[in-house]
Amino acid sequence: MSKEYKAIISIVDNNLTDTVLEKIEEEHGITSSTVILARGRSDKDGGFFGFKVEPERECVITLVNEESLKQVIETIETYGELKEPGQGIVFSLSLEHVGGLLPSNMN
């Protein structure tokens, strides 16, 4: 049963996290995700008066049915502005085991 689920990990600008969460709820009915505060670092990050700027990001972890994986990733890419260089990343992982209560939209 667990192998039917995928974890989507997305790293987005913290100003876009709420929009991403609202859109995946509106478009796919996903109401549960975990958000973790993160810092981003890349060669695209600029400096300011000699100080390195590390953009604030949030890591959003969302479990989805395998059948909705591609559409949810496309929504995250669009509203997280991930097609722009240096904005973040989204990827999926296969799950070997899922424990705990799963949201009703995952059954």
C-alpha positions in Angstrom: 0.0 0.0 0.0 2.7 2.5 0.9 4.4 2.2 -2.5 1.3 3.8 -4.1 2.4 7.1 -2.4 5.1 9.5 -3.3 6.7 12.3 -1.3 7.0 15.6 -3.0 9.8 17.7 -1.6 9.8 21.4 -2.7 12.0 24.2 -1.7 10.3 27.5 -2.4 10.8 31.2 -1.5 9.1 31.7 1.9 7.0 34.5 0.3 5.4 31.9 -2.1 4.8 29.0 0.3 1.2 30.0 1.3 0.3 30.5 -2.4 1.7 27.1 -3.3 -0.2 25.4 -0.4 -3.5 27.2 -1.4 -3.1 26.2 -5.0 -2.5 22.5 -4.3 -5.5 22.5 -2.1 -7.7 24.3 -4.6 -6.6 22.3 -7.6 -5.9 18.8 -6.1 -7.7 18.8 -2.7 -4.5 18.3 -0.8 -4.9 19.8 2.7 -1.9 18.4 4.6 1.7 19.3 4.1 4.6 19.8 6.4 6.5 23.1 6.1 10.1 23.5 7.4 12.0 26.7 7.6 15.2 26.5 5.5 18.0 28.7 4.1 19.0 28.6 0.5 22.5 28.9 -1.0 23.6 28.9 -4.6 26.1 30.5 -6.9 23.2 32.8 -8.0 22.9 34.4 -4.6 24.1 38.0 -4.6 25.9 40.0 -2.0 25.1 43.2 -0.3 27.8 45.5 1.0 30.2 42.6 1.2 27.7 40.3 3.0 26.5 37.1 1.5 22.7 37.0 1.1 21.1 33.7 1.9 17.5 33.8 0.8 14.9 32.5 3.2 13.2 29.3 1.9 10.7 26.8 3.1 10.8 23.1 2.5 7.3 21.8 1.8 6.8 18.0 2.2 3.6 16.7 0.7 2.5 13.0 0.3 0.4 12.3 -2.8 -1.1 9.3 -4.6 1.1 8.2 -7.5 -1.6 9.0 -10.0 -1.7 12.7 -9.1 2.1 13.2 -8.7 2.8 14.9 -12.1 -0.1 17.4 -11.8 0.8 18.4 -8.3 4.5 18.9 -9.2 3.4 21.1 -12.2 1.2 23.2 -9.8 4.1 23.6 -7.4 6.5 24.6 -10.2 4.1 27.2 -11.5 3.1 28.9 -8.2 6.5 28.5 -6.6 8.0 30.1 -9.7 10.5 27.2 -9.9 11.1 27.6 -13.6 13.0 30.7 -12.9 16.8 30.1 -12.2 17.7 30.1 -8.5 14.1 30.1 -7.2 14.1 26.6 -5.7 13.5 23.0 -6.6 10.8 20.3 -6.5 11.4 16.6 -6.7 9.6 13.4 -5.7 10.7 10.3 -3.7 9.2 6.8 -3.6 8.1 5.7 -0.2 8.9 2.3 1.2 6.7 2.7 4.3 4.2 5.2 5.5 3.0 5.1 9.1 0.4 7.1 11.0 -2.9 8.4 9.8 -3.2 9.4 6.2 -5.5 12.1 5.0 -8.8 11.0 3.5 -7.8 12.4 0.1 -5.0 9.8 -0.1 -7.1 6.7 0.2 
